[in-house]
Amino acid sequence: MDTKVKTRLNLRERYNLMTRDLDWEPSYQSIKDIFPFLEYEGIKVHDWDKFEDPFRMTMSAYWKYQAEKERKLYAIIDAFAQNNGHLTLTDARYLNTIKLFLTGVTPLEYMSGHGFTHLGRHFKGAGPKVACQMQALDELRHAQTQLHAVSNYNKYYNGFQEWRHWHDRVWYLSVPKSFFDDAATSGPFEYILSISFAFEYVLTNLLFVPFISGAAYNGDMSAMAFGFSAQSDEARHMTLGLSVIKFLLEQDPDNLPIIQRWIDKWFWRGYRVLTLVAMMMDYMLPKRVMSWKEAWEVYGEENGGALFRDLGRYGVKVPMGWEQACKEKDHLSHMAWNVFYNYGGAASFHTWAPSPQDMDWLSSKYPDTFDKHYRPLWEHYAAEQKAGRRFYNATLPMLCQTCQVPMFFTEPDDPTKICYRESTYKGDKYHFCSDGCKHIFDNEPEKFIQSWLPVHQIYQGNCFPADVDPTQPDFDALAEVLRWYKIRPGEDNMDYADSPDKRNFKAWREQATTN
Amino acid sequence: MAVVSIGPYKFAPKDTVDKFPAPLLYVGWEDHKMFCAPHCVPMPPDTKFGDFVKNVLPGMYSAHPDFEKIQWEQVLWFDSGKPFQPDMEKTMAENGMGHKSLIRFRTPGLTGLSGSAF
């Protein structure tokens, strides 16, 4: 026998053996039966082998890297918990950003794991299959490590305990939830474009950098350690996003208009979700990192601008709504925080009006707009609160049919006028916050007429516990919705000034620092 | 193309009028964004427009210092953005309000806290 057995393989050979060579052409089943989702979106792929997995990692290498990162992460989480790290935060008020992240983002990581598992099964090419399977594992890992990193706070503070229950029910959480449900119910190509490209590549820095830097600035070593542990995964996800879009654009010129439509849609949907990040950065962090406006200028205008210049050679245009997003940067966070101030009674975290020092910071970061448009509002609220009349809006808001955000956005060129857009479909009216959201609805009305709008669901009677009778004269709708949400009045919601979180943090910190 | 799907795709719209106790009405007070977004309420079609103004609007808006200064006879009304003159003695239905109609009103001279539109 003269066959030479090579005992040591180089990385590329190893990768091919463990991935590419596992892919084969079926002999007695049709490709269409095995991969039923590949054609209906209209995307044409002629040669799947042209997709080069940018990382060429094998499973064994993947486990090794991730295990190393996990060891470090959990050592830090344990040390932080054992040393009462929560008492070294700038202020317990900071934790409301973590509550928002846990209820709004962590469940999306889990959903994303589902989505990429689906793609790993249903894409035909070995390269994208392997990359998607690894990303599916990353996403699952992110959901788990986020939960573990913040679970220690649940021992001491309110607003963490029902995170998963809230994600499916509470009004503002329908914004991130519907975003992901929309992606997960799309075909595989739209899904990968929405998540890997529009979100991971174009927008992810605007989500993770603010939250993780916010953690670092406010003494939250636990959440910060999670962020570092996820960073190299995120870099991999971004690279996948970019390589996928280039691959699809190079495969067939007919793909361009479909992809452009998805870029327009998913940029706008993702940007609307980032509204929550904008207000977090400007209003919720006790010690701020940078303003939303600055973050948008760096990660949106500069990085995004460079990206779309690069993609211009494929004929891709800057997404629809980009210009409006740039105009909104001076206004977005102020208006968004007012929404939560209005409806802080129905939120699972605390809200508050900015202090005079906070307002000075906002004036310095928003010299053209804060004093002119927003300071009078916050000063009015502060005066009302001092007089014992903390303002809560008692009537439910009108929501955008597409993004599900309360209709607070203003006309792109007039920050004093709320933007109203409307379509009629099969005899019913539908309302939108923007041209972008109307455009998305008009392209796919059959999907968006099914939006689970929290306000409408409450009025349909679908958001009360089973043991109540809404026809009784003493029926208290808001109280029953909160009970159905499992939000404990006065503990999880309302103003931070009156919260047990604030009282407890003060008492514990005094115990820790004095006799 | 109303949807991209792998097969037949037919689902009932979630928010048809039959699912609510009364048709929904959206209401927005122009230049008063202290109420961060327009409101949404079920509104029986036989409600007189005058009763809506007298009994419903105060519950929504009286927390604003401008509310008590409103001269109701000067108020400008809009139906989905188009100016209209409601008849206070007639019902919502008779005034043309249907499911998910959007009423906005402007109160001349009143433009929010320190004129900030809030």
Interface residues (C-beta under 8 A of the other chain):
Chain A: P36 F37 Y40 E41 G42 S186 G187 E190 M335 N338 V339 Y341 N342 Y343 K372 H373 Y374 P376 L377 H380 R389 F391 N393 A394 T395 L396 P397 M398 L399 P406 M407 F408 T410 P415 T416 K417 I418 Y420 E422 K426 D428 K429 Y430 H431 N443 E444 P445 E446 K447 I449 Q450 S451 W452 L453 V455 H456 Y459 Q460 G461
Chain B: M1 A2 V3 V4 S5 I6 Y9 K10 F11 P13 K14 D15 T16 K19 F20 P21 L24 Y26 G28 E30 D31 K33 M34 F35 C36 A37 P38 H39 C40 V41 P42 G59 M60 A63 S80 G81 G98 H99 K100 S101 L102 R104 T111 G112 L113 S114 S116 A117 F118
